[in-house]
Structures are given as structure tokens and as C-alpha cells.
Amino acid sequence: MGARRRADPKDGQHVSCPFYERVYLAQAFWQAQDRALFTTWYGRERERVLALQEVDGSWKDERYGKSYATAMNALFLALPEGLLRCFQR
């Protein structure tokens, strides 16, 4: 059995629950008094998420599966629209 490669925090793959974490980080930044925190973070994160989108519009993930990855990323991308009660201002 080969040695496992140690995760590099700079590669964005070190988070054990990246989809869940992204949605809850968005909620935390959204609630901050300084709206620039959310705007800056969301802009960068949005570009990162969209860069990983498949041609068919989905996202894939070996650990959680395509359906979960797509649902969580779609939810994340919709957050600024204020559709969820916790994201209404």
C-alpha cells in the first residue's frame, strides 16, 4: 500500500466537507456587518466553483457523488438572490 499524499492547504482540497463548508461560510460572511467581506469572498469562490462545472452543468465529486455536489454548488450560487430566509436582508 502506497503512502498517502499529505493535503496541501493551498490546493483547496484539504477541506473534508467542501460543499457544506462553502455554504456555511457564505452564511457567516453574509451576516457580517461589512458587506465587502461577503462580496469579495463570494466573487473568488464563485469563479472557483464555476471553473469546476462540467459541460452538462453538473459538478462531480468522488466522495459525495454528482447529485450532492451539483445540489450544493447550485445552492451556493443562488445565495445572493436571497431565496433562503437566512439570506434575506
LINKAGI-V704244 format. One record per backbone hydrogen bond with DSSP energy under -1.0 kcal/mol. NH is the residue of the N-H (numbers start at 1). CO is the residue of the C=O. If there is no record, write none. Layout:
# LINKAGI-V704244
{{NH,CO} {NH,CO}}
This chain:
# LINKAGI-V704244
{{11,8} {21,17} {22,18} {23,19} {24,20} {25,21} {26,22} {27,23} {28,24} {29,25} {30,26} {31,27} {35,33} {37,34} {39,35} {40,36} {41,37} {42,38} {43,39} {44,40} {45,41} {46,42} {47,43} {48,44} {49,45} {50,46} {51,47} {52,49} {53,50} {54,58} {57,54} {65,61} {69,65} {70,66} {71,67} {72,68} {73,69} {74,70} {75,71} {76,72} {77,73} {78,74} {79,76} {81,78} {82,79} {87,84} {88,85}}
